[in-house]
Amino acid sequence: MTRSTRIRRIVLASGAVTALAATLFTTAGAHADPAPKAAPDIDVKAVKADLDKLQSIADDNGGNRAHGKPGYKASVDFIKEKLDKAGFTTKIQEFDGGGTKGYNLVADWPGGDESKTVMAGAHLDSVPAGPGINDNGSGSSGILEVALAVAKSDLKPTKHLRFGWWGDEEDGMVGSQAYVDKLGADKSKIDSYLNFDMIGSPNPGYYVYDDDTRLEKVLKDYYTKKNITTEKDTEGDGRSDHASFKDAGIPVGGFFSGADYKKTEEQAKNWGGEAGKAFDACYHQACDTTKNIDEKSLDTNTDAIAHAIWELSS
């Protein structure tokens, strides 16, 4: 064998090894776990269409969607139908609220580890005085559209996903407390509960619950990326359905856009809107209609819900 022949064979062999290594690397890469997908942008028009439907339900039922009134049950039926069509497993849980039958709606997305369940919830009832479009049609419609986005994306989360719409919140978190009470030992399976009560206030603020540092960070990081300053929600502590879960030892988080107290000059500087005016001047009043919504706040906050659900369930 000549020297040139030996060199040629060494070069060929080296090339074959390189090609084999490249093939193995490519094959391994093809079978590697894909990176988690980012949450989709939620179409605010779809959220507003849901609010229009809740408004029409109130209009057809004495002007409200309150616990024990026909408008509330019609609201439950509306949301349940959309979730059923999307492939969720839904369940209506009955409870007693002041001697009147109440209803919670719970929807589970198939798959995921049920010993580590991520929940998002919002109360669906209004006060008797009005239709409750910001309080809390906004949170209810926001999590509905995020749930429908889960179905449209055919999301396959590592953790189990569950959504809840609570009845009779306005009388003291009655529906959510009934749900938590019936969990029993299964409450240890709830990895986290996120609550969304009023997310489209017309003079909005951006308050993030500070109950659990892990959940608080997920939400605050989202707003930071959007160049939105947030404040800790201390006004809302114990005033909405997260209190039922928190009292049971379940990690809770969430946010809201402000109620009947007034925006300060500093808050107006950070968030826009009018200082000295209530975040929601129609809080618990008949004027809490579809005209009582800030579209930008509703849009931003619904996308924040989706971000949290995608991140926490992966």
C-alpha positions as MATLAB code, in Angstrom:
seq = 'MTRSTRIRRIVLASGAVTALAATLFTTAGAHADPAPKAAPDIDVKAVKADLDKLQSIADDNGGNRAHGKPGYKASVDFIKEKLDKAGFTTKIQEFDGGGTKGYNLVADWPGGDESKTVMAGAHLDSVPAGPGINDNGSGSSGILEVALAVAKSDLKPTKHLRFGWWGDEEDGMVGSQAYVDKLGADKSKIDSYLNFDMIGSPNPGYYVYDDDTRLEKVLKDYYTKKNITTEKDTEGDGRSDHASFKDAGIPVGGFFSGADYKKTEEQAKNWGGEAGKAFDACYHQACDTTKNIDEKSLDTNTDAIAHAIWELSS';
ca = [
       0.000    0.000    0.000;
       1.377    3.382   -0.959;
       1.539    6.363    1.394;
      -1.009    8.306   -0.687;
      -3.477    5.405   -0.469;
      -3.141    5.279    3.335;
      -3.791    9.051    3.598;
      -6.822    8.798    1.306;
      -8.348    5.998    3.416;
      -7.737    7.904    6.663;
      -9.482   10.947    5.217;
     -12.436    8.857    4.030;
     -12.750    7.123    7.389;
     -12.627   10.436    9.213;
     -15.373   11.801    6.977;
     -17.538    8.768    7.639;
     -17.181    9.209   11.406;
     -18.081   12.888   11.125;
     -21.140   12.079    9.008;
     -22.241    9.384   11.465;
     -21.856   11.760   14.401;
     -23.885   14.403   12.596;
     -26.625   11.860   11.851;
     -26.768   10.700   15.465;
     -26.875   14.299   16.714;
     -29.666   15.174   14.308;
     -31.653   12.070   15.240;
     -31.235   12.743   18.948;
     -32.323   16.328   18.428;
     -35.398   15.197   16.520;
     -36.503   13.105   19.502;
     -35.641   15.660   22.205;
     -38.497   17.160   24.185;
     -39.659   20.339   22.446;
     -39.432   23.620   24.301;
     -42.691   24.684   25.989;
     -44.893   26.696   23.670;
     -45.639   30.281   24.497;
     -49.200   31.204   25.364;
     -51.255   32.476   22.434;
     -52.558   36.006   22.213;
     -56.195   35.978   23.352;
     -58.494   37.921   21.043;
     -60.090   40.638   23.166;
     -63.000   40.737   20.705;
     -63.925   37.216   21.801;
     -63.815   38.260   25.454;
     -66.022   41.257   24.695;
     -68.466   39.037   22.804;
     -68.816   36.929   25.948;
     -69.481   40.106   27.932;
     -72.147   41.092   25.406;
     -73.822   37.732   25.990;
     -73.719   38.151   29.775;
     -75.217   41.628   29.355;
     -78.047   40.244   27.228;
     -78.675   37.511   29.809;
     -79.017   40.185   32.498;
     -81.260   42.296   30.262;
     -83.569   39.316   29.763;
     -83.661   38.456   33.468;
     -84.501   41.534   35.496;
     -81.230   43.387   34.916;
     -78.906   41.149   36.927;
     -77.186   37.767   37.157;
     -77.305   37.434   40.948;
     -77.243   34.263   43.053;
     -80.646   32.622   43.165;
     -81.918   34.582   40.156;
     -82.591   33.134   36.681;
     -79.882   35.286   35.136;
     -77.218   33.483   37.132;
     -78.228   29.992   36.035;
     -78.487   31.222   32.429;
     -74.908   32.490   32.746;
     -73.751   29.071   33.951;
     -75.535   27.345   31.064;
     -73.961   29.719   28.517;
     -70.405   29.060   29.680;
     -70.960   25.316   30.157;
     -72.180   24.907   26.579;
     -69.044   26.536   25.157;
     -66.757   24.392   27.315;
     -68.584   21.169   26.472;
     -68.235   21.856   22.756;
     -64.518   22.526   23.231;
     -63.881   19.122   24.811;
     -63.789   19.930   28.520;
     -65.272   17.655   31.147;
     -67.715   19.900   32.983;
     -69.582   19.476   36.249;
     -72.170   21.643   37.977;
     -71.781   21.543   41.741;
     -74.826   22.519   43.775;
     -74.589   24.164   47.182;
     -76.796   26.018   49.642;
     -76.410   29.780   49.678;
     -78.599   31.424   52.311;
     -81.336   28.847   51.855;
     -81.233   29.165   48.075;
     -79.706   26.644   45.695;
     -76.455   27.867   44.199;
     -74.256   26.555   41.416;
     -70.540   26.293   40.735;
     -69.290   25.282   37.298;
     -66.043   23.288   37.160;
     -64.277   22.325   33.914;
     -61.349   19.910   33.575;
     -59.059   19.671   30.561;
     -58.154   16.008   29.867;
     -54.637   14.875   30.758;
     -51.884   16.117   33.014;
     -50.897   15.000   36.477;
     -53.999   15.341   38.659;
     -51.863   15.241   41.798;
     -50.533   18.618   40.626;
     -53.581   20.537   39.463;
     -53.385   24.153   38.346;
     -56.674   26.007   38.768;
     -57.978   29.335   37.517;
     -61.239   30.700   38.871;
     -63.599   33.656   38.841;
     -66.979   34.358   40.388;
     -69.821   34.452   37.910;
     -72.559   36.095   39.976;
     -73.420   39.790   40.008;
     -75.028   41.808   42.755;
     -78.835   42.209   42.471;
     -78.394   45.892   41.571;
     -76.892   45.324   38.119;
     -75.544   43.031   35.411;
     -72.011   42.817   36.864;
     -70.062   43.090   33.628;
     -66.771   44.226   35.144;
     -67.610   42.591   38.497;
     -67.198   39.892   37.487;
     -68.184   39.181   33.920;
     -64.680   40.360   33.021;
     -62.831   37.697   35.023;
     -65.350   35.023   34.055;
     -65.047   35.793   30.343;
     -61.278   36.124   30.562;
     -60.748   32.649   31.958;
     -63.370   31.253   29.572;
     -61.441   32.466   26.528;
     -58.162   31.179   27.999;
     -59.794   27.780   28.528;
     -61.036   27.783   24.927;
     -57.498   28.694   23.794;
     -56.217   25.640   25.688;
     -58.616   23.504   23.677;
     -57.852   25.208   20.349;
     -54.117   24.732   20.943;
     -54.701   21.105   21.988;
     -52.439   21.857   24.918;
     -50.886   18.825   26.588;
     -49.785   20.205   29.942;
     -47.594   18.324   32.389;
     -49.904   19.354   35.220;
     -53.662   18.954   35.174;
     -55.721   22.032   34.286;
     -59.025   22.987   35.908;
     -61.191   26.089   35.624;
     -63.926   27.180   38.022;
     -66.799   29.671   37.926;
     -68.100   30.330   41.426;
     -71.600   31.176   42.573;
     -72.666   33.493   45.390;
     -69.340   35.251   45.862;
     -71.148   38.482   46.586;
     -72.568   37.073   49.841;
     -69.138   36.083   51.143;
     -67.403   33.576   48.832;
     -70.122   30.994   49.503;
     -69.696   28.965   46.308;
     -65.909   28.732   46.361;
     -65.978   27.816   50.049;
     -68.446   25.023   49.294;
     -66.095   23.739   46.589;
     -63.048   23.781   48.850;
     -64.961   22.116   51.684;
     -65.868   19.213   49.404;
     -62.263   18.748   48.285;
     -61.353   17.122   51.586;
     -57.968   15.395   51.319;
     -57.849   16.238   47.591;
     -56.969   19.833   48.440;
     -53.344   18.640   48.613;
     -53.587   17.943   44.865;
     -54.114   21.618   44.032;
     -50.698   22.919   43.033;
     -51.941   26.480   42.695;
     -55.127   28.513   42.450;
     -55.298   31.762   40.466;
     -58.221   34.131   41.022;
     -59.438   36.809   38.626;
     -62.031   39.232   39.967;
     -62.494   42.473   37.975;
     -59.906   42.669   35.184;
     -61.359   45.414   32.975;
     -62.017   48.392   35.246;
     -62.682   51.601   33.255;
     -60.004   53.609   35.125;
     -57.718   50.623   35.568;
     -54.896   49.742   37.878;
     -52.655   46.695   37.871;
     -52.698   44.994   41.257;
     -51.041   41.595   41.737;
     -51.801   39.380   44.728;
     -48.801   38.977   47.025;
     -49.959   35.805   48.801;
     -47.544   33.319   47.198;
     -44.134   34.475   45.973;
     -43.884   31.884   43.180;
     -47.245   32.794   41.668;
     -46.697   36.501   42.247;
     -43.419   36.328   40.290;
     -45.013   34.603   37.293;
     -47.538   37.413   36.956;
     -45.233   40.313   37.810;
     -42.640   39.100   35.300;
     -45.290   39.205   32.577;
     -46.235   42.804   33.332;
     -42.586   43.797   33.587;
     -42.033   42.538   30.042;
     -44.970   44.712   28.984;
     -43.418   47.732   30.755;
     -46.364   47.892   33.154;
     -45.766   48.831   36.773;
     -47.692   46.712   39.277;
     -48.619   47.169   42.903;
     -49.278   44.565   45.561;
     -52.955   43.893   46.062;
     -53.621   44.486   49.731;
     -57.106   46.002   49.330;
     -58.460   42.781   47.875;
     -57.117   40.437   50.569;
     -59.936   38.228   51.805;
     -62.497   39.927   49.569;
     -62.688   37.357   46.806;
     -62.677   33.628   46.183;
     -58.933   33.115   46.596;
     -59.560   33.482   50.345;
     -61.407   30.142   50.393;
     -58.379   28.408   48.904;
     -55.790   30.335   50.906;
     -57.502   29.454   54.196;
     -57.242   25.780   53.209;
     -53.469   26.057   52.754;
     -53.523   26.135   48.941;
     -51.049   28.515   47.210;
     -52.989   31.387   45.640;
     -52.300   34.192   43.215;
     -54.113   36.533   40.866;
     -54.693   40.167   40.046;
     -57.389   42.771   39.626;
     -57.835   46.190   38.111;
     -59.379   48.142   40.992;
     -62.797   48.790   42.503;
     -64.507   51.760   44.162;
     -61.554   53.509   45.811;
     -59.773   56.365   44.053;
     -56.663   56.390   41.904;
     -53.794   58.483   43.240;
     -51.689   60.969   41.292;
     -48.745   58.546   41.338;
     -50.923   55.698   40.067;
     -52.280   57.867   37.275;
     -48.696   58.697   36.318;
     -47.820   54.995   36.143;
     -51.026   53.625   34.670;
     -52.752   56.486   32.908;
     -56.372   57.313   33.576;
     -57.738   59.920   35.954;
     -56.370   60.646   39.413;
     -58.977   61.299   42.075;
     -61.513   59.137   40.262;
     -62.550   55.620   41.269;
     -61.028   52.703   39.396;
     -64.608   51.569   38.849;
     -67.230   54.184   39.662;
     -69.968   51.685   38.741;
     -68.835   49.075   41.251;
     -71.930   47.163   42.481;
     -74.257   49.483   40.587;
     -76.695   49.248   37.689;
     -74.222   51.061   35.427;
     -71.770   48.108   35.531;
     -72.612   47.300   31.920;
     -70.572   46.584   28.802;
     -69.873   50.340   28.659;
     -68.030   50.009   31.969;
     -64.963   48.230   30.528;
     -61.509   49.416   29.522;
     -60.604   47.339   26.478;
     -56.837   47.731   26.836;
     -56.885   46.547   30.451;
     -59.185   43.660   29.553;
     -56.897   42.632   26.695;
     -53.640   42.880   28.676;
     -55.022   41.052   31.686;
     -56.559   38.210   29.679;
     -53.214   37.645   27.986;
     -51.596   37.636   31.422;
     -53.971   34.854   32.500;
     -52.984   32.806   29.458;
     -49.288   33.373   30.169;
     -49.705   32.145   33.742;
     -51.686   29.051   32.735;
     -49.165   28.025   30.062;
     -46.185   28.583   32.325;
     -47.531   27.013   35.508;
     -48.945   23.919   33.818;
     -45.849   23.043   31.758;
];
